[in-house]
Amino acid sequence: MSKTKATTKSKPRIFLFQGEDDYTAALKVKEWKNAFSKKYSSSGIKVVDADEFADGLVENIKNSIASTGLFSQTQLIIVKNIFQQKIDVLAGVAELLPQTPEDTFLIFWEKKTVKKNLKLYKKLIELEKKGQAKMYDFKIPGGVAFDGFIKSYSEKHGASMERNAVNKLARLLGRDLQERVKTSFGYEAKQVFNLWQVTNEIEKLATYAKGAVITEKDVTMLVSAKFSENIFQITEALGSKNIKKTQALLDQMIDTTRMTEGDVKGKALVILGALAAQFRGLLQLHDAKNGNSLQGLGWSPFRIRANERLLNYFSEKELREIMKKLLVIDKKLKSTNLPPKVLFSNFISELVR
């Protein structure tokens, strides 16, 4: 009696990197590129940024993944920001996936969690079930996990940090300002910090300590607080159209005389995250009040009362417009060399005029 040969499940060659932790995702991409270069050749690596294509994106990806026959080169193709494109483009790319040759590894890299209802995502799910694709979700650690990240990163870079110092740094960077935000995947934790800024602060502390144990005193001296109270005051000043006070508060939080250019940008991203969290919270409060569901927010009575006072300054339309403007600042901070103070000043002027 002949034995039936078992079918071997194919290894994944199509990947989705998604999530707001673009720091860890970037490290993962770098790690894979290095490993690919050692095993094959760096000449086989191609990066396609979908945002750079006005049209012809589907054709470009099709040509990139097309096998060139017997002597084809093993490829690693990284496609960035594909899920930010039009639905017909995503559908076109989805149809290409089954054509991906065996000698091609394809990574879709997104800096947000993608929507489940998109055709391209559904195709990836289908291929994942067949073992041909795999998804990685990169989330910024919060709570105890964030403390663990600080400790681990410090040790990897030859620095030791006291337990109280870890806790102090985590609090200053906004660990306790975590929010629950509704997404297409349900409610997820939203952090007001990013790991680029966190690692920058740890490296700054390690340089200062010069091999000595980093203490709580060191953290207090070198790391500026999240200043949640200042964020509240900035929001109130914006609502009352007080340009002078708003600018003064921001200048106080971004003291360029004491920081390097990299530190200034990192601090600006932290402030931006805190402002976004504040205005997002006001939108949540607005929606909850209209739906008579304040308890669903999970806020303390004090927080509700304080934010109700701020909510009186803004209409729903204004809140949504502010969120859009903050997103624009975020993109410019990460993609241009424009001074953070200039970006914030323009933001203030646009709101109060």
Buried (B, 14 or more C-beta within 10 A) or exposed (E): EEEEEEEEEEEBBBBBBBBBBBBBBBEBBEEBBEEBBEEBEEEBBBEBEBEEBEEEBBEBBBEBBBBEEEEBEBBBBBBBBBBBBEEEBBBBBBEBBEEBBEBBBBBBBBBEBBEEEBBBBEBBEBBBEEEBBBBBBBBBBBEEEBBEBBBEBBEEEEBBBBEEBBBBBBBBBBBEBBBEEEEEEEEBBBBBBBBBBBBBBBBBBBEEBEEEEBBBEBBBEBBBBBBBEBBBBBBBBBBEEBBEBBBBBBEEBBEBEEBEEEBBBBBBBBBBBBBBBBBBBBBBBBBBBEEEEBEEBEBEEEEBEBBBEBBEBBEEEBBBBBBEBBEEBBEBBEEEEEBBBEBBBBBBEEBBE
